[in-house]
Amino acid sequence: MGIAHTLDDVRSYWNEYVNDIEVTDYAVGSPEFFEALEKYRYEKIDYLRDYVGFENYKGKKVLEIGCGVGHDLMQFARAGADVSARDLTDNAVKLATANLAREGYTGDIQQGNAEALDIPDDTFDVVYSHGVLHHTVDTEKSIGEVHRVLKPGGEAIIMLYNRNSWLAFAAWVSGTNIEHADKDAPIIRKYSTRECRELFNAFTSVRIHVDRFPKRTLKFDNLFGKLNNYLLVPFFEILPDAIRRPLGWHIMIRANK
């Protein structure tokens, strides 16, 4: 059996590691640092802006769980949403606050646990979390918290990793979690689309979209990086969508309370 990691293990890892930090040499927290990471994020995850439609949430109360340095929170803020965030780590709270402040935005950004949010029932129009809840100790409990803090009819927009994806296969072949190859995250869960529907069975409606296909990587200057850039990327570009679509790394879930 593997090690039973705790919430403290998860907090310690993510307090030290900033996602995608490998792609820039700018000082952490500088304007150039935020700009470089934001540019890289939306080139790598090229579907995200269109899928979420950040511009549609003007005036809405939005909570992001696991905001990291605040790239997606910034998109909601720029659109005119009333933004809040909870992240397990102090470092993310500091960086996300600084990121929004450089463009004059503010929000209720605090340290918090996705499994026990310090928020009253029925508070938010939208709860958003991209690539976070599969890293916590009890993912099912965290999704219950998403449901609890949403207003009736409110919308959850959540991304979880796809077990049946091209990247999960690459991780299995290479013997690494790929996304955090230098120092594997304590918890990285993957789900099927059927399991995702089951996780959201308390919601009145659930819609699933699978995306995130191979893109040229700047993070990995190794065998995986070369195979990805010169084999996987061109191969997936010619695959018919009906074959390619189920193999995406990201399962995007939109669910209404």
NORLIN-V188580 format. One line per field, one symbol per residue. phi: phi as a letter, one per 30 degrees, with the letter a starting at -180 (. if undefined). burial: b if it has 16 or more other ideal C-beta (glycine too) atoms within 10 Angstrom, else e. A space follows every 10 residues. Layout:
phi: ???
burial: ???
//
This chain:
phi: .ddddcdddd dddddcccei dddbcdeejd eddddddded edddcddddd ddieddceid dccccidhdj ededdddddj dccbabbdcd ddeddddddd ddcicbadcb dacedaddbd ehccdbcbac ibddccdbdd dddddedddd deidccbbcb dcdccddddd ddddibdidb ddaedebbcb bddddddddc ddddbbbbbc aicebeccdb cbdeeddddc bdeddddcdd ddddedcddc ccccbcd
burial: eeeeeebeeb bebbeeebeb eebbeeeeee eebbebbbeb beebbeebee bbebeebeeb bbbbbbbbbb bbbbbbbebe bbbbbbbbbe bbbebbbbbb eeeebebebe bbbbbebebe eebbbbbbbb bbbbbbbebe ebbebbbbbb eeebbbbbbb bbeebbbbeb beeeebbbbb beeebbbeeb bebeebbebb eebeebeeeb bbbbeebebb eeebeebbbe ebeeebeeee eeebeebbbb bbbbbeb
//
